[in-house]
Amino acid sequence: MKKVFIFLGPPGSGKGTQTSKLANKLEISHIDTGSLLRKNIEDESELGRIAKSYIDKGLLVPLEVVSSVIKDRLSKDDCKNGYILDGFPRSVEQAHALEKIMDELGTFNLKDDALAIYFDIDNEKLIQRLINRRSCPKCGTIYNLISNPPKIMDYCDICDTKLTIRKDDNEQTARARFETYEKETAPLYDYFKQLGILKEIDADKTIADIWENLKKVVFEETK
């Protein structure tokens, strides 16, 4: 049975929303690399300051910084029964680093225990998703003003907190992120396909439809 899930796809393809749903369904941990890095940035740690200088430019955070954050998180007790990675690995080099981390922790093996799920969608559609994205700073719920708006504009449905816009959710930064994605992250598709652990889902659907397709892929692989 697969116990480690790796979500792949361009920025804004809906990975974060679906990861949270799947983590709750399978009762395993959701490891959101972006949130881990943002926490370091908010705490103004040394790693956070380094990460921020790259994120603000739409570039990938250096491997040694991300690996340190990820390894520490995966070593926690709540990851021993499985976890879902969202935002890592983002390059073939990071995939090798993940394999090394997993070997060092001794809990899972990349080829035998992991399933990579690719969210397929056109980049131009994602530009519109990103610039219309809003998130709740309190509970982390993500909204989109076009496809998934809050019931009351600018306020979270769950905790009534005023929604915020990420600094990198603007068209200029978004396009820079896509350029970085195509150069660094897209090759992961072929890498995981060659390992025989890649599955695809159509991410140009409603949240509900993507969820149904995701469940089919996951439970077919975990029978």
Secondary structure, 3 states (H helix, E strand, C coil): CCCEEEEECCCCCCHHHHHHHHHHHHCCEEEEHHHHHHHHHHCCCHHHHHHHHHHCCCCCCCHHHHHHHHHHHHCCHHHCCCEEEECCCCCHHHHHHHHHHHHHHCCCCHHHHEEEEEEECCHHHHHHHHHCEEECCCCCCEEECCCECCCECCECCCCCCECECCCCCCHHHHHHHHHHHHHHHCHHHHHHHHHCCEEEEECCCCHHHHHHHHHHHHHHHCC
